[in-house]
Amino acid sequence: MDVFREVSMSPQPTNSLTELGQEAGLALKSAGHNVAVFESTTAGLIQAALQVVPGASSYTTCGAVTYGKEHAAAALGMDLSTSSKPSDGAAYKSSKIAWTQSVAGHKRREVGATWCICESGACGPTFNYSDITAGFTAIFVTGPVERGILVQSDSNDREANMWMFAKAALDLLAACVKEAAATKAEASVETLLSTREDRYGGVEVEVTGFETSTPVRLFALELRQGLESWIAKGKKGIWLKVPLQAASCVGSAVTQGFQFHHAKQDYVLLTRWLPDTPSSLPKYSFTQIGVGGIVLNSKGEVLMVQERVSPIPQFQGSWKLPGGLADPGEDFAETVAREVQEETGVTGSLSGVVSIRHSHGFRFSQGDIYVVVKMQATTEEITLDPHELLDAQWMSAEVIESLVADPSTDSLDGKVSANNWNVISNALHGSLIEGTVIPNSRGGKPSMLYTAPKPTGAL
């Protein structure tokens, strides 16, 4: 859900500060909250309307009026000036939306207030952009609830717009305070987030108590409160796991600064880096593993296949090694054994690893590690899978070598690529990398350790 919405308004006669501030002031007092106010075009009307309500000292903190971002640093203690002037009226209004959000969030944390409201726009009667002919302002409220409005006036009457914008800001503040109070009452029943601090100064969060009937605003409030606590404690990376049944919460998490990390069939994981430094959170896996098999029969022949559809047109119809992409939890030999049996019906056992190729820029911008292993066939009869392959044959080394394509050719149809032949030749005549089963330090399935063979006589 976008925290900013656009509203169109017409100025109405208003000259009572009490009338403007009463609802918001009473809501703040009832909730036991306080507020910081940072204004621009309303020139202090928001703060004045809040302070005129009896008992205002219980909820007012501080505020400032700044007019012109280039001079705001002196009052705000922060430089939020833009590097270049917006190109048109639309960009100018967008800059005001960004400005109010940035100031409100920063000053609320700095002041330690429950709420912060920030307003900035242009009242008229003249404007710096020819495509702006009437007053407007961006108003943002941040706290247990965050809401923003872009108020579009139909008038360029300066004073009338100032009063109208102040009323819109105070009405928005009152609505946010009341929504937070109602949400807090609902949320007191049970928590929706389970949390665990990790070893790196971060927090792992999972949405566990969310049902399809649960209002998203309860999740938004609990997450916002959590973020405030984690920021105060100096936490760094926040990992947020949202299960499929809570998918409606994702938009709310994004509006609170979370970014997508990865998605699975039953959940999406989002992250947010809290410090004002570049994120050091690890990226999701960005490399796929493919495995090819040099499978030898009892005659020393190599199993070669022709794919029905090659991923690259140049290789269509070429003879290649059987294999495919590894599934989660598979060792190299398991991948090849599965792929070879699925495609040709041949089974085999691992002899060793022949070679490893590392490439980049594959599908979905993935890296690609292609591992070639040597296997000895335990069954040799070929049963072709016609959905995957055009043909599969046992070939001698001499036949394979005779099919090696000229590197200058554009087509490999019926041929063997020079790279494939080099790998096959090395498997037939060179040393293999040996695989050894070792315990998994994380538990579960044992790991495979691949090492070069020791020289004869080495300890």
Disulfide bonds with the S-S distance in Angstrom:
none
